[in-house]
Amino acid sequence: MKVPFFDLKAQYASLRQEVLAALDCAGAKASFIQGEDVDAFEQEFAAYCGVKHCVALNSGTSALHLALLAAGVKAGDEVITTPNSFIATAEAISYTGAKPVFVDIDPRTANIDPTKIPAAVTERTRVILPVHLYGLPAEMDRILKIATQHGVAVIEDACQAHGARYRGARVGGIGQSAAFSFYPSKNLGAYGEGGAITTNSAAIAAQARALRSHGESRRYFHDSIGFNYRMSGFQGAILRLKLQRLDEWNARRRELREIYRRHLAGTRVDFQDPGAAGERVDHLFVVYVADRDAVRAKLEHRGVGTGVHYPLPIHLQKPYQSLGYRQGDFPHTERACERVISMPLYPEMTEEQAAYAAGTLREIVGERG
Ligand SMILES: Cc1ncc(COP(=O)(O)O)c(C=O)c1O
């Protein structure tokens, strides 16, 4: 049996008629940049997340960048985040001229360890930027408490967590603002690049709206040096259509995760702990194993595609070597990066495929001794 790591063609096939109709309708409006569908998507996604404002953008990286700028982050400031993320989390901090300050993860959750944050706070800290990694919300209560004590803002990197909840509230409205990515393989994915900021602050939303379009206040009048971070009209149309299916797709991902969990109980794999306060979504289903590369090669040989998110922590990536971090600085993150495997997980996967992928992994790693 073949189980690809993900299969965007299967999703397209299941939506083809609706997608073609939505694109035809959007094309007829000729609003190729922003426009009616993007405006409507902003309202619908804000309502979905339970926030007052959504500002649609051209990527999650842009969303992080503008969320940080709107929080007043500038050169000389520091932003605390996790080294166990996609590099864009740190890049967005660097774009502002601020310095990323990394804090190790809690090995159970793979998210930033709140107990280690206070020691990283300095008088230059402006923002704490937790990532809801693989769809599991970070420990927001403790993070918000630390932020309040030190008078700094919290921005959520929710790029992998569309629809996840923390103590009943959707992520996206817990911090001052949040960044989402609509990269095609995300739980809510565009057919190209896309992203958004969500926030309850009218001032932050207004600033992000101006910055995404060259700092323009009215046509050809510019109040600041902004960016071209606008969302295309076609992506708005696609995202509106796909948002209607997000809960159903997230529920399906949960069912598939449970199949994995059942088949892998008692084996030599470790899991990302779901935590007590969060109702996670399953962006990725990751396991931690010894001898990761050999396990992956065996899975591949038996038709099971996998990914690695991420093979090298951000503090050890080339562009961040200048910050002076060394191997051994964040042992839990480094160990996670050595052992992590992302198994196939997407709504169009069949139960048989999930059982086959899990059963194959079970055979490869063996029972716990
Ligand atoms: C945790 C995280 N942050 C930021 C990003 C950046 O999003 P994008 O690829 O849409 O720029 C991604 C997605 O790729 C991500 O997974």
The ligand as a MOL file (V3000), in Angstrom:
LIG
                    3D

  0  0  0     0  0            999 V3000
M  V30 BEGIN CTAB
M  V30 COUNTS 16 16 0 0 0
M  V30 BEGIN ATOM
M  V30 1 C 5.0610 27.8510 12.7460 0
M  V30 2 C 5.1040 28.6020 11.4420 0
M  V30 3 N 5.3750 29.9190 11.4540 0
M  V30 4 C 5.4070 30.6310 10.3260 0
M  V30 5 C 5.1530 30.0630 9.0990 0
M  V30 6 C 5.2590 30.9070 7.8710 0
M  V30 7 O 4.1060 30.8830 7.0850 0
M  V30 8 P 4.2160 31.0920 5.4860 0
M  V30 9 O 4.8710 29.8810 4.9110 0
M  V30 10 O 2.7780 31.2230 5.0710 0
M  V30 11 O 4.9730 32.3390 5.2660 0
M  V30 12 C 4.8400 28.6990 9.0380 0
M  V30 13 C 4.4870 28.0190 7.7810 0
M  V30 14 O 5.0860 27.6840 6.8950 0
M  V30 15 C 4.8350 27.9440 10.2270 0
M  V30 16 O 4.5780 26.6380 10.2080 0
M  V30 END ATOM
M  V30 BEGIN BOND
M  V30 1 1 1 2
M  V30 2 1 2 3
M  V30 3 2 2 15
M  V30 4 2 3 4
M  V30 5 1 4 5
M  V30 6 1 5 6
M  V30 7 2 5 12
M  V30 8 1 6 7
M  V30 9 1 7 8
M  V30 10 2 8 9
M  V30 11 1 8 10
M  V30 12 1 8 11
M  V30 13 1 12 13
M  V30 14 1 12 15
M  V30 15 2 13 14
M  V30 16 1 15 16
M  V30 END BOND
M  V30 END CTAB
M  END
